[in-house]
Amino acid sequence: MSHDLLAAYPVVIEQAIAWGDMDAFQHVNNVVYFRYFENARLEYFKRLGWGTSRPDGVGPIVASIQARFRKPLVYPDVISIGAKVPSLGDDRFTIEHIILSRELDAVATEGQCLIVTFDYGTGKKAAIPEDVRSGIERLEGRVK
Protein backbone atom coordinates (compact mmCIF):
# COMPACT_ATOMS: atom_id res chain seq x y z
CA MET A 1 0.00 0.00 0.00
CA SER A 2 1.34 3.41 -0.90
CA HIS A 3 0.21 6.11 1.47
CA ASP A 4 1.69 9.51 2.38
CA LEU A 5 1.52 8.68 6.08
CA LEU A 6 3.82 5.70 5.59
CA ALA A 7 6.60 7.90 4.17
CA ALA A 8 7.64 8.87 7.71
CA TYR A 9 8.25 5.21 8.65
CA PRO A 10 11.55 3.67 7.50
CA VAL A 11 10.23 0.17 8.08
CA VAL A 12 6.86 -0.83 6.61
CA ILE A 13 5.61 -4.36 6.22
CA GLU A 14 2.39 -5.64 4.67
CA GLN A 15 0.32 -8.39 6.18
CA ALA A 16 -2.98 -10.03 5.36
CA ILE A 17 -5.51 -10.22 8.14
CA ALA A 18 -6.33 -13.83 8.92
CA TRP A 19 -9.83 -15.04 9.70
CA GLY A 20 -8.50 -16.32 13.03
CA ASP A 21 -7.45 -12.78 14.03
CA MET A 22 -11.11 -11.89 14.53
CA ASP A 23 -13.09 -12.39 17.72
CA ALA A 24 -16.73 -12.98 18.59
CA PHE A 25 -17.52 -9.32 17.90
CA GLN A 26 -16.53 -9.80 14.25
CA HIS A 27 -13.46 -7.56 14.27
CA VAL A 28 -9.76 -8.13 14.89
CA ASN A 29 -9.21 -8.82 18.57
CA ASN A 30 -7.34 -6.04 20.39
CA VAL A 31 -4.49 -8.37 21.42
CA VAL A 32 -3.72 -9.13 17.77
CA TYR A 33 -2.80 -5.50 17.08
CA PHE A 34 0.15 -5.93 19.45
CA ARG A 35 1.29 -8.92 17.38
CA TYR A 36 1.07 -6.74 14.27
CA PHE A 37 3.27 -4.14 16.02
CA GLU A 38 5.66 -6.93 17.01
CA ASN A 39 6.00 -8.09 13.40
CA ALA A 40 7.08 -4.60 12.30
CA ARG A 41 9.31 -4.17 15.36
CA LEU A 42 11.10 -7.45 14.62
CA GLU A 43 11.61 -6.39 11.00
CA TYR A 44 13.12 -3.13 12.29
CA PHE A 45 15.52 -5.09 14.52
CA LYS A 46 16.34 -7.44 11.64
CA ARG A 47 17.36 -4.48 9.47
CA LEU A 48 19.65 -3.36 12.29
CA GLY A 49 21.23 -6.82 12.41
CA TRP A 50 20.00 -7.05 16.00
CA GLY A 51 18.90 -10.65 16.20
CA THR A 52 17.98 -12.79 19.13
CA SER A 53 21.55 -13.19 20.33
CA ARG A 54 24.61 -10.97 20.48
CA PRO A 55 28.00 -11.92 21.87
CA ASP A 56 27.60 -9.28 24.60
CA GLY A 57 24.16 -10.63 25.62
CA VAL A 58 22.49 -7.21 25.20
CA GLY A 59 19.11 -7.23 23.54
CA PRO A 60 15.80 -5.40 23.43
CA ILE A 61 13.05 -5.88 25.98
CA VAL A 62 9.59 -4.30 25.89
CA ALA A 63 9.08 -2.05 28.92
CA SER A 64 5.64 -0.78 27.94
CA ILE A 65 3.32 -0.74 24.96
CA GLN A 66 0.14 1.11 24.11
CA ALA A 67 -2.28 1.44 21.23
CA ARG A 68 -4.94 3.87 20.10
CA PHE A 69 -7.61 2.05 18.14
CA ARG A 70 -9.12 4.36 15.53
CA LYS A 71 -11.06 1.98 13.26
CA PRO A 72 -11.84 -1.72 13.64
CA LEU A 73 -10.13 -4.10 11.26
CA VAL A 74 -11.97 -7.06 9.77
CA TYR A 75 -11.21 -10.00 7.53
CA PRO A 76 -10.46 -9.85 4.63
CA ASP A 77 -8.03 -6.96 4.47
CA VAL A 78 -4.36 -6.22 3.96
CA ILE A 79 -2.64 -3.88 6.36
CA SER A 80 0.58 -1.90 6.26
CA ILE A 81 2.41 -1.67 9.57
CA GLY A 82 5.02 1.04 10.04
CA ALA A 83 7.78 1.39 12.62
CA LYS A 84 10.01 4.35 13.38
CA VAL A 85 12.24 5.54 16.22
CA PRO A 86 11.78 9.28 16.84
CA SER A 87 14.50 9.60 19.51
CA LEU A 88 17.10 7.66 21.46
CA GLY A 89 18.03 7.72 25.14
CA ASP A 90 21.06 6.16 26.80
CA ASP A 91 19.43 2.79 27.46
CA ARG A 92 15.99 3.09 25.83
CA PHE A 93 14.06 4.25 22.82
CA THR A 94 10.48 4.45 21.68
CA ILE A 95 9.20 2.78 18.55
CA GLU A 96 6.15 4.46 17.07
CA HIS A 97 3.79 2.26 15.07
CA ILE A 98 1.01 2.87 12.61
CA ILE A 99 -1.38 0.39 11.01
CA LEU A 100 -3.16 1.34 7.81
CA SER A 101 -6.00 -0.64 6.29
CA ARG A 102 -6.08 -1.11 2.53
CA GLU A 103 -9.83 -1.80 2.63
CA LEU A 104 -10.61 1.33 4.68
CA ASP A 105 -7.82 3.44 3.15
CA ALA A 106 -7.33 4.86 6.62
CA VAL A 107 -5.32 4.64 9.82
CA ALA A 108 -6.71 1.83 11.93
CA THR A 109 -4.30 2.02 14.86
CA GLU A 110 -1.39 4.02 16.23
CA GLY A 111 0.87 2.92 19.03
CA GLN A 112 4.09 3.27 20.93
CA CYS A 113 6.42 0.71 22.40
CA LEU A 114 9.14 1.59 24.89
CA ILE A 115 12.21 -0.59 24.35
CA VAL A 116 14.89 -0.88 27.01
CA THR A 117 18.25 -2.39 26.14
CA PHE A 118 18.75 -5.25 28.53
CA ASP A 119 21.76 -7.34 29.47
CA TYR A 120 20.27 -10.81 29.65
CA GLY A 121 23.39 -12.15 31.41
CA THR A 122 23.22 -9.77 34.35
CA GLY A 123 19.46 -9.18 34.29
CA LYS A 124 19.94 -5.40 34.21
CA LYS A 125 19.42 -2.61 31.71
CA ALA A 126 22.39 -1.68 29.56
CA ALA A 127 23.47 1.13 27.28
CA ILE A 128 22.29 0.93 23.68
CA PRO A 129 25.18 -0.73 21.81
CA GLU A 130 26.94 1.75 19.51
CA ASP A 131 26.34 -0.38 16.41
CA VAL A 132 22.62 -0.49 17.20
CA ARG A 133 22.52 3.27 17.87
CA SER A 134 24.30 4.08 14.61
CA GLY A 135 22.08 1.58 12.76
CA ILE A 136 18.94 3.30 14.06
CA GLU A 137 20.30 6.72 13.12
CA ARG A 138 21.17 5.47 9.63
CA LEU A 139 17.78 3.75 9.18
CA GLU A 140 15.99 6.89 10.35
CA GLY A 141 17.99 9.05 7.95
CA ARG A 142 19.73 11.05 10.65
CA VAL A 143 23.18 10.04 9.41
CA LYS A 144 24.26 10.19 5.79
URSUL-V141821 format. One record per backbone hydrogen bond with DSSP energy under -1.0 kcal/mol. NH is the residue of the N-H (numbers start at 1). CO is the residue of the C=O. E is the energy in kcal/mol with one decimal. If there is no record, write none. Layout:
BEGIN
NH:CO:E
NH:CO:E
END
This chain:
BEGIN
6:3:-1.2
7:4:-1.2
9:6:-2.0
11:83:-1.4
13:81:-2.2
15:79:-2.4
17:77:-2.8
21:18:-1.8
22:19:-1.6
23:27:-2.2
26:23:-2.0
28:73:-3.0
29:21:-2.6
32:29:-1.3
36:32:-2.2
37:33:-2.4
38:34:-2.1
39:35:-2.3
40:36:-1.7
41:37:-2.7
42:38:-2.9
43:39:-1.5
44:40:-2.2
45:41:-2.4
46:42:-2.4
47:43:-2.1
48:44:-1.0
49:46:-1.3
50:45:-2.7
51:49:-1.1
57:54:-1.5
59:118:-2.7
61:116:-1.6
63:114:-3.1
64:114:-1.1
66:112:-2.4
68:110:-3.4
70:108:-2.9
71:108:-1.8
79:15:-3.2
80:100:-2.3
81:13:-3.0
82:98:-2.7
83:11:-2.4
84:96:-1.8
89:92:-3.1
93:115:-2.3
95:113:-2.8
96:84:-3.1
97:111:-3.0
98:82:-1.3
99:109:-2.7
100:80:-2.7
101:106:-2.6
102:78:-2.5
105:101:-1.5
106:101:-1.0
108:99:-3.1
109:99:-1.5
110:68:-1.8
111:97:-2.0
112:66:-1.5
113:95:-2.2
114:64:-2.5
115:93:-3.2
116:61:-2.7
117:91:-2.5
118:59:-3.3
119:124:-3.4
120:57:-2.4
123:119:-2.4
124:119:-1.0
126:117:-2.9
128:90:-2.6
133:129:-2.7
134:130:-2.8
135:131:-1.7
136:132:-2.6
137:133:-2.4
138:134:-2.3
139:135:-2.8
140:136:-2.6
141:138:-1.1
142:137:-2.8
143:137:-1.0
END
